[in-house]
Amino acid sequence: AAASAKQVVRGRRWLRALQGAVDSTTQSVGSQGAKIFAKGSEALAMVDQRLGLSEAASAAEQRMQISETISEKVAAADRRLQLSAKAQALSQDWQELRGKADTQQGKLMSQLNKAVVRAATSLSSLNSRQLAQALDPKALCFYDAGEFPGCSGLVALTLDDAPCRGETSMLCEIKELLQKFDARATFFLCTDSVPGHEDGLVDLIRAGSEVANHGCSDQPYGGLTESEFGAVFHRAENVCEVLRAKARGEVPELPDLPEPVQAAQAAPAPLVAATNEAADAADAADAADA
């Protein structure tokens, strides 16, 4: 029992010594950490003082507060006066007015071109077809039976602005009429009007007729640049290719093209009669002769 008591006393002494060592180490580490923290704070203060970081941060914060205040005042004024809505409405009105003016100007220039062609035809010793070839030697307005004997007695039947200018078309009636006389025709498409009439056009192609490119819409294109007109032409031709492929039973895979520039927004056409205007005059003259 005496020996056990001695061991307990020794154990307690050892625990007290261990606790003292731990306390001493803690105090030492805490003291060193405090010193390191103090030195770090001093270093940061010196850097801040040298570079002016606190002042720059304070100035930036003030500028942000001022900016936010201004933005809030502008937003409040906008809500009170409805400036954004009025500006948007004015912009829309201006675009509509400009579009109407450009469209009317384009129509007037087109009519003027046709009048010039008719006047030149009436005053010239050339007939309408010769005048059309003189304006554009590369244009093909007709086949001379003297040069192409195989064309003698044949008529090329073409329909412009197909499938229609509204929601109602007569594609089925035209197909039946063509079949009645064993005839075929070329349908020149204004491709903006094709949606909703694809099946009727595909049926016509399968029946022996064909579709061709007449632009995206029925409007003057003389004021477009070459690249702008190319965008219109290729976009319309893609629609024609889709219809041809469907008529062959194929699934067309054509790239998406950007929206073409609207002719109504282009500059007015120059006072030079385009070949298609000459062709219109030639057709009118032929009809008058008939």
C-alpha positions in Angstrom: 0.0 0.0 0.0 2.9 2.4 0.8 4.5 1.6 -2.5 1.2 2.4 -4.4 0.9 5.7 -2.6 4.4 6.6 -3.6 3.6 5.8 -7.3 0.4 8.0 -7.1 2.4 10.9 -5.7 5.1 10.5 -8.4 2.4 10.4 -11.1 0.8 13.6 -9.8 4.2 15.3 -9.8 4.8 14.2 -13.4 1.4 15.5 -14.5 2.0 18.9 -12.8 5.4 19.1 -14.5 3.8 18.2 -17.9 1.1 20.8 -17.4 3.7 23.4 -16.6 5.6 22.6 -19.7 2.5 22.8 -21.9 1.5 26.2 -20.3 5.0 27.5 -20.9 5.1 26.4 -24.5 1.6 27.9 -25.1 2.7 31.2 -23.7 5.9 31.2 -25.8 4.0 30.4 -29.0 1.3 32.9 -28.3 3.9 35.6 -27.6 5.8 34.8 -30.9 2.6 34.7 -32.9 1.6 38.1 -31.5 5.0 39.5 -32.4 4.7 38.1 -36.0 1.2 39.5 -36.4 2.3 42.8 -35.1 5.2 42.9 -37.6 2.9 41.9 -40.4 0.5 44.6 -39.5 3.3 47.1 -39.5 4.5 45.9 -42.9 1.0 46.2 -44.4 0.6 49.7 -42.9 3.9 50.7 -44.5 2.9 49.4 -47.9 -0.5 51.0 -47.6 1.1 54.3 -46.6 3.6 54.1 -49.5 1.1 53.1 -52.2 -2.0 54.9 -50.8 -4.1 51.8 -51.1 -6.7 52.8 -48.5 -7.1 56.2 -50.1 -7.5 54.7 -53.5 -10.1 52.2 -52.2 -12.0 54.9 -50.4 -12.0 57.1 -53.6 -13.2 54.2 -55.7 -16.0 53.4 -53.3 -17.1 57.0 -53.4 -17.1 57.0 -57.2 -19.2 53.8 -57.2 -21.6 55.4 -54.8 -21.9 58.5 -57.0 -22.3 56.4 -60.1 -25.0 54.3 -58.4 -26.8 57.5 -57.3 -26.7 58.9 -60.8 -27.9 55.7 -62.3 -30.8 55.6 -59.8 -31.7 59.2 -60.7 -31.6 58.5 -64.4 -33.7 55.4 -63.9 -36.2 57.4 -61.8 -36.4 60.1 -64.5 -36.9 57.4 -67.2 -39.7 55.8 -65.2 -41.4 59.2 -64.6 -41.0 60.5 -68.1 -41.1 57.2 -70.0 -38.1 58.3 -72.0 -37.1 54.8 -73.2 -40.6 53.9 -74.3 -41.0 57.2 -76.2 -37.5 56.8 -77.8 -38.3 53.3 -78.9 -41.7 54.4 -80.3 -40.1 57.3 -82.2 -37.5 54.9 -83.6 -40.1 52.5 -84.9 -42.1 55.3 -86.4 -39.0 56.6 -88.2 -38.2 53.1 -89.5 -41.7 52.6 -90.8 -41.8 56.1 -92.4 -38.4 55.5 -94.0 -39.4 52.1 -95.3 -42.6 53.5 -96.9 -40.7 56.4 -98.5 -38.0 54.1 -99.9 -40.6 51.6 -101.2 -42.5 54.4 -102.9 -39.3 55.8 -104.4 -38.3 52.4 -105.7 -41.7 51.9 -107.3 -41.4 55.3 -109.0 -38.0 54.6 -110.3 -39.2 51.2 -111.7 -42.1 52.9 -113.4 -39.7 55.5 -114.8 -37.4 52.9 -116.2 -40.3 51.1 -117.9 -41.4 54.4 -119.4 -37.9 55.1 -120.7 -37.8 51.7 -122.4 -41.2 52.2 -124.0 -40.2 55.6 -125.2 -36.9 54.3 -126.6 -38.8 51.4 -128.3 -41.3 53.7 -129.9 -38.7 56.2 -131.1 -36.0 53.7 -132.2 -35.7 51.9 -135.4 -35.0 48.8 -133.4 -37.9 46.5 -132.4 -38.4 45.7 -128.7 -36.5 42.5 -128.8 -33.5 44.1 -130.6 -33.6 46.9 -128.0 -33.5 44.4 -125.2 -30.5 42.7 -126.7 -28.8 46.1 -127.2 -29.3 46.9 -123.6 -27.8 43.6 -122.4 -26.2 41.4 -125.1 -25.9 38.6 -122.6 -29.6 38.5 -121.8 -31.7 35.8 -123.4 -35.3 37.2 -124.0 -36.3 34.9 -126.8 -35.0 32.2 -129.2 -34.7 33.1 -132.8 -36.3 30.3 -134.8 -33.9 31.2 -137.7 -30.9 30.4 -135.5 -32.7 27.6 -133.5 -35.0 25.8 -135.9 -36.0 23.4 -133.1 -37.9 26.2 -131.4 -40.2 26.8 -134.3 -43.9 26.5 -133.3 -43.1 26.3 -129.6 -44.1 28.7 -126.8 -42.3 29.0 -123.5 -45.0 29.4 -120.8 -43.8 31.3 -117.7 -45.6 32.6 -114.6 -44.1 35.3 -112.5 -44.5 36.0 -108.8 -45.5 32.4 -108.0 -47.0 30.9 -106.0 -49.2 33.9 -105.1 -49.2 37.3 -103.5 -51.6 36.3 -100.7 -52.6 33.3 -98.7 -54.8 31.9 -101.5 -53.2 30.3 -104.5 -54.5 28.5 -107.6 -51.7 26.0 -107.9 -54.1 23.0 -108.0 -56.3 24.7 -110.7 -53.2 25.6 -112.8 -51.9 22.1 -112.5 -55.2 20.6 -113.8 -55.2 23.1 -116.6 -51.7 22.3 -117.7 -52.5 18.6 -117.6 -55.6 19.1 -119.7 -53.5 20.5 -122.5 -50.4 18.3 -121.9 -48.4 21.5 -121.1 -45.7 22.4 -118.7 -44.6 25.8 -117.4 -41.9 27.6 -115.5 -43.0 29.1 -112.2 -40.8 32.0 -111.2 -41.0 32.1 -107.4 -41.0 35.1 -105.1 -39.7 32.8 -102.3 -41.0 34.9 -99.4 -44.5 33.7 -100.5 -43.5 30.0 -100.7 -44.2 28.9 -97.0 -47.5 27.1 -96.9 -47.5 26.3 -100.6 -44.6 23.8 -100.7 -46.7 20.7 -101.4 -48.5 22.3 -104.4 -45.2 23.5 -105.9 -43.6 20.0 -105.4 -46.6 18.4 -107.2 -46.2 20.8 -110.1 -42.5 19.9 -110.4 -43.3 16.2 -110.3 -45.9 16.8 -113.0 -43.1 18.1 -115.3 -43.1 21.8 -114.6 -40.2 23.7 -113.1 -39.5 26.4 -110.6 -37.0 29.3 -111.0 -35.6 32.2 -109.1 -37.6 35.5 -109.1 -36.0 36.9 -106.0 -37.3 36.9 -102.4 -40.1 39.3 -103.1 -41.7 41.3 -106.0 -39.8 44.6 -105.7 -37.1 46.6 -107.5 -33.6 45.4 -106.8 -31.7 47.9 -109.0 -30.6 49.9 -105.9 -28.7 47.0 -104.3 -25.0 46.5 -104.5 -23.7 43.4 -106.2 -23.0 41.6 -102.9 -26.4 42.6 -101.5 -28.2 41.3 -104.6 -26.1 38.1 -104.4 -27.4 37.5 -100.9 -31.0 37.9 -102.1 -30.4 35.7 -105.1 -28.7 32.9 -103.3 -31.3 32.9 -100.5 -34.1 32.6 -103.0 -32.3 30.0 -105.0 -31.9 27.9 -101.8 -35.7 27.8 -101.5 -36.0 26.6 -105.2 -33.4 23.9 -104.5 -35.3 22.6 -101.5 -38.4 22.3 -103.6 -36.5 20.5 -106.4 -34.9 18.1 -103.9 -38.3 17.3 -102.3 -39.7 16.6 -105.8 -36.9 14.1 -106.3 -37.7 12.5 -102.9 -34.5 13.7 -101.3 -34.0 15.4 -98.0 -32.3 18.7 -98.7 -29.4 19.8 -96.6 -28.7 23.4 -97.3 -26.7 25.9 -95.2 -28.5 28.7 -93.4 -27.9 32.1 -95.0 -28.1 35.5 -93.5 -31.2 37.6 -94.1 -30.8 39.5 -97.4 -30.9 43.3 -97.5 -34.4 44.5 -98.2 -34.6 46.3 -101.6 -36.9 48.9 -100.0 -34.0 50.1 -97.8 -31.6 50.3 -100.7 -30.7 53.4 -102.7 -33.0 54.1 -105.7 -32.2 52.4 -109.0 -30.2 54.4 -111.5 -32.0 55.7 -114.6 -30.8 52.8 -116.7 -33.4 50.3 -117.9 -32.6 46.9 -116.5 -32.9 43.9 -118.8 -36.0 42.6 -117.1 -37.7 45.9 -117.6 -36.8 45.7 -121.3 -38.2 42.3 -121.4 -41.5 43.6 -119.9 -41.6 46.3 -122.6 -40.9 43.6 -125.3 -43.7 41.5 -124.0 -46.1 44.5 -123.9 -45.1 45.4 -127.5 -45.6 41.9 -128.7 -49.0 41.7 -127.0 -50.0 45.0 -128.6 -48.9 43.7 -132.1 -50.9 40.6 -131.5 
